[in-house]
Amino acid sequence: MKQKENGHEKSEGSDLETNIMRCLREASEPLFPARIAELLGTGEKSVQRALGHLAKARKLRRAGGGKFVVSHRCR
């Protein structure tokens, strides 16, 4: 779903992706999708979908064991 903000369309997913990136940057260790969802107060499925998009864009990477971290180039 898209929302209008300042006359521009804005995807709700992009807000979630921004919040995920902030959450991972502030974390002291790699995080599981469930923990990210808990910290952000959103659904785990939505977080998993956004993590997939961010990983594909190489903004974050899988740290092993199902956890994620911000990619070095996006810190």
N, CA and C of each residue as an Amber inpcrd file, in Angstrom:
protein
   225
   0.8370000  -1.1720000   0.0000000   0.0000000   0.0000000   0.0000000
   0.8850000   1.2400000   0.0000000   0.4520000   2.2790000  -0.6760000
   1.2240000   3.5140000  -0.7470000   0.4530000   4.6370000  -0.0880000
   1.1910000   5.5380000   0.5160000   0.6100000   6.6990000   1.1590000
   1.1830000   7.9420000   0.5030000   0.4320000   9.0340000   0.5730000
   0.9310000  10.3110000   0.0680000   1.5920000  11.0510000   1.2220000
   2.7900000  11.5510000   0.9740000   3.4870000  12.3550000   1.9660000
   4.1660000  13.4910000   1.2300000   3.8120000  14.7130000   1.5810000
   4.3630000  15.8960000   0.9150000   4.1850000  15.8230000  -0.6020000
   3.0460000  15.2870000  -1.0370000   2.7500000  15.2250000  -2.4580000
   3.4010000  14.0700000  -3.1880000   4.1940000  13.2460000  -2.4970000
   4.8690000  12.1150000  -3.1210000   4.3270000  10.8190000  -2.5590000
   4.2480000   9.8140000  -3.4180000   3.8300000   8.5030000  -2.9460000
   4.9620000   7.8750000  -2.1680000   4.6060000   7.2510000  -1.0570000
   5.6010000   6.6320000  -0.2080000   5.1130000   5.2420000   0.1480000
   5.9400000   4.2660000  -0.0290000   5.5890000   2.8940000   0.2690000
   5.7280000   2.6310000   1.7580000   4.7430000   1.9440000   2.3550000
   4.8410000   1.5700000   3.7530000   6.0400000   0.6630000   3.9710000
   6.3520000  -0.1760000   2.9830000   7.4920000  -1.0720000   3.0830000
   8.7930000  -0.3160000   3.2570000   8.9080000   0.8380000   2.6090000
  10.1490000   1.5980000   2.7410000  10.3180000   2.1280000   4.1620000
   9.2290000   2.4900000   4.8280000   9.2970000   2.8960000   6.2350000
   9.7770000   1.7350000   7.0880000   9.2490000   0.5660000   6.8490000
   9.6530000  -0.6130000   7.6000000  11.1240000  -0.9120000   7.3420000
  11.5440000  -0.8350000   6.1080000  12.9500000  -1.0910000   5.7860000
  13.8600000  -0.0740000   6.4720000  13.4650000   1.1770000   6.4960000
  14.2400000   2.2030000   7.1920000  14.3360000   1.8890000   8.6740000
  13.2310000   1.4830000   9.2680000  13.2160000   1.1480000  10.6910000
  14.0450000  -0.1000000  10.9890000  14.0220000  -1.0640000  10.1000000
  14.8410000  -2.2650000  10.2660000  16.3200000  -1.8970000  10.2210000
  16.7030000  -1.0760000   9.2670000  18.0990000  -0.6580000   9.1620000
  18.5370000   0.0800000  10.4270000  17.6910000   0.9660000  10.9370000
  18.0060000   1.6970000  12.1710000  18.1600000   0.7230000  13.3340000
  17.2440000  -0.2160000  13.4320000  17.2570000  -1.2110000  14.4980000
  18.5490000  -2.0340000  14.4630000  18.9410000  -2.4780000  13.2830000
  20.1520000  -3.2820000  13.1560000  21.4100000  -2.4580000  13.4140000
  21.4050000  -1.1850000  13.0170000  22.5670000  -0.3230000  13.2800000
  22.7580000  -0.1130000  14.7850000  21.6410000   0.0030000  15.5070000
  21.6960000   0.2750000  16.9440000  21.9540000  -0.9830000  17.7730000
  21.7730000  -2.1430000  17.1610000  21.9470000  -3.4020000  17.8890000
  23.4290000  -3.6790000  18.1340000  23.7100000  -4.2970000  19.2660000
  25.0980000  -4.6320000  19.5970000  25.5100000  -5.9840000  19.0280000
  24.5470000  -6.6770000  18.4090000  24.8120000  -7.9940000  17.8390000
  23.8150000  -8.2700000  16.7140000  24.0820000  -9.2750000  15.8840000
  23.1190000  -9.6490000  14.8410000  21.7750000 -10.0450000  15.4640000
  20.6890000  -9.7870000  14.7470000  19.3470000 -10.0520000  15.2800000
  18.5570000 -11.0230000  14.4110000  17.7170000 -11.8140000  15.0750000
  16.7600000 -12.6770000  14.3860000  15.5920000 -11.8230000  13.8850000
  14.9390000 -12.2360000  12.7950000  13.7560000 -11.5120000  12.3210000
  12.6860000 -11.3570000  13.4020000  12.4730000 -12.3810000  14.2160000
  11.4550000 -12.3080000  15.2680000  11.7850000 -11.2120000  16.2790000
  13.0600000 -11.0610000  16.5990000  13.4750000 -10.0220000  17.5570000
  13.2960000  -8.6350000  16.9470000  13.6150000  -8.4970000  15.6730000
  13.4160000  -7.2120000  14.9870000  11.9360000  -6.8530000  15.0000000
  11.0890000  -7.8250000  14.6780000   9.6380000  -7.5910000  14.6800000
   9.1640000  -7.1650000  16.0690000   9.6740000  -7.8270000  17.0840000
   9.3040000  -7.4910000  18.4670000   9.7320000  -6.0630000  18.8140000
  10.9590000  -5.7090000  18.4800000  11.4620000  -4.3610000  18.7830000
  10.6870000  -3.2780000  18.0450000  10.2500000  -3.5880000  16.8300000
   9.5330000  -2.6000000  16.0190000   8.0240000  -2.6530000  16.2090000
   7.5400000  -3.6740000  16.9030000   6.0960000  -3.7970000  17.1300000
   5.3250000  -4.0830000  15.8590000   5.8930000  -4.9250000  15.0030000
   5.2430000  -5.2600000  13.7370000   5.2800000  -6.7680000  13.5190000
   4.6430000  -7.2330000  12.4720000   4.5610000  -8.6550000  12.1890000
   5.8570000  -9.2400000  11.6650000   6.1410000 -10.4690000  12.0720000
   7.3690000 -11.1240000  11.6520000   7.4000000 -11.3740000  10.1460000
   6.2640000 -11.7170000   9.5570000   6.2200000 -11.9610000   8.0980000
   6.6060000 -10.7050000   7.3270000   6.1100000  -9.5490000   7.7660000
   6.4560000  -8.2860000   7.1060000   7.9450000  -8.0070000   7.2360000
   8.5000000  -8.2880000   8.4110000   9.9300000  -8.0790000   8.6390000
  10.7380000  -9.0190000   7.7540000  10.3310000 -10.2690000   7.6700000
  11.0570000 -11.2300000   6.8370000  11.0550000 -10.8090000   5.3740000
   9.9250000 -10.3260000   4.8930000   9.8250000  -9.8670000   3.5060000
  10.7560000  -8.6620000   3.2790000  10.7390000  -7.7090000   4.2070000
  11.5900000  -6.5280000   4.0870000  13.0730000  -6.9150000   4.1800000
  13.4070000  -7.8570000   5.0490000  14.7920000  -8.3230000   5.1640000
  15.2620000  -8.9240000   3.8470000  14.3790000  -9.6540000   3.1810000
  14.7120000 -10.2160000   1.8730000  15.0370000  -9.1370000   0.8610000
  14.2390000  -8.0690000   0.8470000  14.4800000  -6.9500000  -0.0700000
  15.8020000  -6.2580000   0.2540000  16.0490000  -6.0430000   1.5410000
  17.2750000  -5.3650000   1.9600000  18.5100000  -6.2150000   1.6700000
  18.3980000  -7.5120000   1.8570000  19.5230000  -8.4100000   1.5610000
  19.8030000  -8.4330000   0.0600000  18.7450000  -8.4600000  -0.7300000
  18.9070000  -8.4600000  -2.1860000  19.5750000  -7.1670000  -2.6580000
  19.2590000  -6.0610000  -1.9880000  19.8570000  -4.7650000  -2.3180000
  21.2440000  -4.6020000  -1.6780000  21.6800000  -5.6290000  -0.9600000
  22.9850000  -5.6510000  -0.2830000  23.1390000  -4.5600000   0.7670000
  22.0190000  -4.1530000   1.3660000  22.0680000  -3.1880000   2.4640000
  22.3110000  -3.8900000   3.7930000  22.0000000  -5.1670000   3.8320000
  22.3090000  -5.9690000   5.0000000  22.7170000  -7.3440000   4.5330000
  23.2150000  -8.1320000   5.4850000  23.6430000  -9.4790000   5.1260000
  23.2340000 -10.4520000   6.2090000  23.1540000 -11.6940000   5.8100000
  22.8540000 -12.7530000   6.7650000  24.1280000 -13.0440000   7.5550000
  23.9950000 -13.1150000   8.8760000  25.1540000 -13.3130000   9.7430000
  25.3000000 -14.7710000  10.1580000  24.4510000 -15.6310000   9.6540000
  24.4790000 -17.0420000  10.0270000  23.4720000 -17.3180000  11.1310000
  22.9910000 -18.5220000  11.1620000  22.0230000 -18.9130000  12.1830000
  20.7020000 -18.1880000  12.0870000  20.4040000 -17.6070000  10.9190000
  19.1300000 -16.9070000  10.7340000  19.1420000 -15.4580000  11.1740000
  20.2930000 -14.9590000  11.6060000  20.3960000 -13.5720000  12.0690000
  20.8710000 -12.6610000  10.9400000  20.6180000 -11.3570000  11.1290000
  20.9700000 -10.3520000  10.1220000  21.7730000  -9.2230000  10.7550000
  22.6520000  -8.6150000   9.9320000  23.4210000  -7.4280000  10.3160000
  23.4500000  -6.4720000   9.1270000  23.7330000  -5.2040000   9.4150000
  23.8840000  -4.2060000   8.3550000  25.1750000  -4.4900000   7.6110000
  25.1280000  -4.3920000   6.3140000  26.3210000  -4.5900000   5.4980000
  27.3410000  -3.4920000   5.7990000  28.6030000  -3.7890000   5.6520000
  29.6640000  -2.8300000   5.9740000  29.5300000  -1.5490000   5.1750000
  29.0710000  -1.6400000   3.9590000  28.9750000  -0.4360000   3.1080000
  27.7980000   0.4630000   3.4850000  26.9090000  -0.0070000   4.3480000
  25.7380000   0.7980000   4.7360000  25.7930000   1.2610000   6.1830000
  26.8940000   1.1160000   6.8390000  26.9960000   1.5370000   8.2500000
  27.1620000   2.9990000   8.2760000
